[in-house]
Amino acid sequence: MTATPERQLAGVLRSLHLTGMLDTLEIRLAEARSGNLGHVEFVQVLMQDELARRDAAGVQRRIRAAGFPAEATSSREAQIPDHLR
């Protein structure tokens, strides 16, 4: 049985570790099929999805590397005196 083009594309994205694209592939394919995205726009939004995932992962890596004790929550923010905010 031959894999569909969508499954082949998903396999390639997985092999290349492009999980940002892989996570949104079905949504973007549906947008393209409905006529909302042309060929270039389809590739462009997939690449933007990948960049967004990488940017978010980079921020998380830097936060972990900085060794902050915990993320601030609204209750912790309330404990900060006004003159220090």
C-alpha positions in Angstrom: 0.0 0.0 0.0 1.4 3.4 -1.0 1.5 6.2 1.5 -0.5 9.3 0.7 1.4 12.5 -0.1 0.4 13.9 3.2 1.9 11.0 5.1 5.0 11.2 3.0 5.3 14.9 3.8 4.8 14.2 7.5 7.5 11.5 7.4 9.9 14.0 5.8 9.1 16.7 8.3 9.6 14.2 11.2 13.0 13.1 9.7 14.2 16.6 9.4 13.0 17.4 13.0 10.6 20.1 11.8 8.0 19.4 14.5 6.6 23.0 14.3 5.6 22.3 10.7 4.4 18.8 11.6 2.2 20.0 14.4 0.3 22.4 12.1 0.4 20.4 8.9 -3.2 19.2 8.9 -4.5 22.7 9.6 -2.4 24.2 6.9 -3.4 21.5 4.4 -7.0 22.2 5.1 -6.5 26.0 4.6 -4.7 25.3 1.3 -7.5 22.9 0.1 -10.2 25.5 0.9 -8.4 27.9 -1.3 -7.2 30.2 1.5 -3.6 29.5 0.8 -1.7 29.4 -2.4 1.5 27.3 -2.9 3.9 30.0 -1.7 1.6 31.1 1.2 1.3 27.4 2.3 5.1 27.0 2.5 5.5 30.4 4.1 3.0 29.7 6.9 4.5 26.3 7.6 7.9 27.9 7.9 6.5 30.6 10.2 5.0 27.8 12.4 8.4 26.2 12.6 10.1 29.5 13.5 7.5 30.1 16.2 8.0 26.7 17.7 11.8 27.2 17.7 11.6 30.6 19.2 9.3 29.3 22.0 11.6 26.4 22.7 14.6 28.7 22.8 13.0 30.9 25.4 12.2 27.9 27.5 15.8 26.7 27.2 17.2 30.0 28.2 14.9 30.2 31.2 16.0 26.7 32.3 19.7 27.6 31.8 19.3 30.8 33.8 18.3 28.6 36.8 15.4 30.8 37.9 13.8 29.1 41.0 10.2 29.3 39.7 8.0 31.1 37.3 6.2 34.1 38.8 2.5 33.7 39.3 -0.1 36.3 39.9 -0.1 35.5 43.7 3.6 35.9 43.9 3.4 39.1 41.9 0.9 40.4 44.5 3.6 40.0 47.1 6.0 42.3 45.3 5.9 45.8 46.8 4.6 48.5 44.4 7.8 50.5 44.4 9.7 47.4 43.1 7.4 46.6 40.1 
